[in-house]
């Protein structure tokens, strides 16, 4: 996403986006930057695995942002079959809604099928590659961070 050619001080909106992204990182989101076959970044994707859910936010442009919460046992977090919550819109709208979303898993919502809950998920990081994202801390005390056998692709 491009905000301004002026490198001395980012515009107020850019600082707002940066602050929002730092808030997500402080909550345990890990960010990856999937690329196409030529190596160009196609999106900025944030993933947080907690309790029995996975939260994903995909930023394609300032006005093309999508966030979703799904059960932790979803096979494909980039195209989930079950969605517990979602929002689409501008970067400010969607990130604000995502930050306001309660961490607690709603009662009566479909739960993960595993007895121990979800421990993490695979996240695409490039053309044909992915990395394992462990569950972030919280009620069950999991650890955050990626474990991909040497290729992280994660920042934060």
Secondary structure by P-SEA (a helix, b strand, c coil): cccccccccccaaaaaaaaaaaaaaaabbbbbbbbcccccccbbbbbbbcccbbbbbbbccccbbbbbccccccccccccccccccccccaaaaaaaaaacccccccccccccccccccbbbbbccccbbbbbccccccccccccccccccccccc
